[in-house]
Amino acid sequence: MGEVAIITFPRNLAIAEKIKGVTGGNIITYSKNAFRQAFKEYDSIIAIMAAGIAVRNIAPLVCDKWSDPAVVVVDSGMGFAVPLLGGHHGANELARKLAGTGITPVITTATESTGKEPVEKIAEKLGCRIVNRDSTKKVNMVLLERDIEAVCLKGPGIVLVDDSVTVLKRHNLVVGIGANRGVSKQEVIEAIINGLAEICATMDDVKYLASAMIKENEEGIIDAASSLGKEIKFVPHELINSIRTPTVSKAKTLGLNGVCEPAALAISDEKELLLKKRIYGNVTIAIAR
């Protein structure tokens, strides 16, 4: 669901604080630029106001359902939470979360209002991203009438599909990161992108970032993870040293088998190293699945 912006008029600040207690996020006092700011900086928006005001503000900003933030409107009486935008992309989930405050979620998306899960939610549960997004329109229409079988194929292989088949790809990669002390956020981000490019992957394919516990206070790594919107896991040294790695590491002088390779393998599902340690300036990268 990501970071939430709660846009409110000053008279509803107490309501905004109550909602923040459930959803977290930041409260933004309404102004002519409030929605424009929130569209750029937040994944989800809760607007405490009349739906008409919210609609007029977001209308010039709406671009694409895959990139627009989820938008939920809550009335000043805290009676209802209505997803206006991005129902399948976090708004329905956010509205339901507000039920904990006594607010009634009003779900209007066809699949979920009839008790069916949309393909977007199925992909999320399977830990996948949707490769051919346009297909979801046809698939969700069919899901209203019947269940659709999900078929898992393992390669190497070739798959030919038409535009009514949604193709999912697991985003289960773990990027292991090692770095010299004082490394900058930008250096880390560029190294991650370069490492992914070597195996023809993108940030969408990444489930976690990982490093050794010795790097848990390295600001460049922490800030890079935050900027990329990825969770980073710091692996205990005992686990790091229990994993055999293919590459000799200078970390042995610190009493560790390595950093990026064992960290990536420790967190990964299949314990398979797709990219052995690569050095990009002050950063080392390894990728596992």
Secondary structure, DSSP 8 states (H G I E B T S, - for coil): ---EEEEE-GGGHHHHHHHHHHH--EEEE--TTHHHHHHHH-SEEEEES-HHHHHHHHTTT---TTTS-EEEEE-TTS-EEEEEE-GGGTHHHHHHHGGGGT-EE----HHHHTT---HHHHHHHTTEEESSGGGHHHHHHHHTTS--------SS------TTS--EEE--EEEEEEE-TT--HHHHHHHHHHHHHHTT--GGGEEEEEEEGGGTT-HHHHHHHHHHT--EEEE-HHHHTTS--SS--GGGGGT-S-SHHHHHHHH-SS--EEEEEEEETTEEEEEE-
